[in-house]
């Protein structure tokens, strides 16, 4: 187990209950998708797992040490005045890694996400997909045990989304962090995850926990298989029931 939420609830003054009670356990090296209707608390659950927020009630357990959790948000959140290399090297430098070593490891991370040759580009010179790849490189450069993705592909076109989904799974196969990612796209969830957790409408509770068969990374043609289509329908049904609950 790398992280767990146990009977967690989150309530905000003036807004009422935003999440829970909700339970979730993330195993080492697993790829888990969180899906649910807007406002159900998916991003709140992710912030709890990241240690960026504390629950109103319940318990959050996190085993990764300092620097072993990385978060990629929907917007790339890159420093516009820094190059791609400098953006990726930043968390290493902040943790005390010498500048030359941080730059070398940043270049390796950029190469892993397909951006060799773009080290000196600034964010304004990058497409949306390239900027998201830089964000992924920055998240992976520290070798995290837990990688949290909050709708990282939401603003991208379908072709870029699919390419990045495959890239993330290839990176996972090499580095094996536990991954939890939030998405509104059921097909994306089933394609990328070995397990899909479905949340009810807010305040979010568990509405379904569905295992996805098949090897990761996905083989060519996986989206066209009967198993994939059947699992998409199972997750969609659980989501519809969670919205109606």
Secondary structure, 3 states (H helix, E strand, C coil): CCEEEEEEEEEECCCEEEEEEEEEEECCCCEEEEEECCCCCHHHHHHHHHCCCCCCEEEEEECCCCCCEEEECCCCCCCCCCEHHHHHHHHHHHCCCCHHHHHHHHHHHHHHCCCCCCCCCEHHHCCHHHHHHHHHHHHHCCCCCEEEEECCCCCCCHHHHHHHHHHHHHHHHHHCCEEEEECCCHHHHHHHCCEEEEECCCCECEEEEEECCCCCCCCCCHHHCHHHHHHHHHHHHHHHHHHHC
